[in-house]
Amino acid sequence: MPDKDKDKEQEKEMQDQENNQNQDQNQNRNQDQGQSKNQNEYLVQGGDADAKENKNFNKIASIGFFGGIFWSTVLLVLSYFDFTQIGPNFVLERIKLGKWANGYIENLISIVGIGIISIIIAFVFYFIGRKFNGVLPGIFFGVLLWVIVFIVLGKLAFDLKAIKNYSSDTTVTTICLFILYGTFIAYSVSFAFQEQKAYLRGYSK
C-alpha cells in the first residue's frame, strides 16, 4: 500500500510539473503575441503619421500656390481699375521675355510666378510662425512682406521706383492687399498645423 501511495504521489507531481510547464509556455506565447501586436501597431501608427506629415506639406504648398494666384489676380483687377499703379507683372520687371510675352501672357506668367514664390513664403511662415493663432500674426506678416517687397528689395529685385514716387492710392491699396494675403497664408497654415498636431496627439494616447 505505501508503494502504491508513493507511486500516486510521484505521478501527481509529474502531472503538476507538466501543467506548470504548459502554463509557462502559454504565458510566453501570449507575451510574444502581445509584443508583436504592439510592434505592428507602432509601425502602422508611424506610417500613418509620416503619411499625414507628407499630406500636410502638400497642403501647405497648395495654400501658398492658391494664395499667390488668387491675390495676384486681385492685384491685376485693382490695377485694371486704376486703384494701384503696380500690377502683378512687377515681378518680371528685370526679366526680358520678348515681345511674345506682352499683355495677357505677361500677366499670366506673372501670376503663376507669384504663385510659385508664394509656396516658398507659405513654408517660411510654417517654419517660423505656425504656432501663432489668430489674425494679428497674419497682419504683421503681411506688413513685413510689403516692407520687404517695396522697400528692401523693390529696386534691387523688381526694379520698382521708390514708394514715395507712387500715388497714395497705390501705397494704401498694396498695403491692404498684402495684409489680406498675409492673413490668408498665416491663418491657413496655422490651421493646417493645429489639425496635424491634433491628429498626432490622438495617436500618442
Salt bridges, closest charged atoms under 4 A:
ASP159 OD1 - ARG94 NH2 3.77
ASP159 OD1 - LYS155 NZ 3.23
GLU195 OE1 - LYS59 NZ 2.70
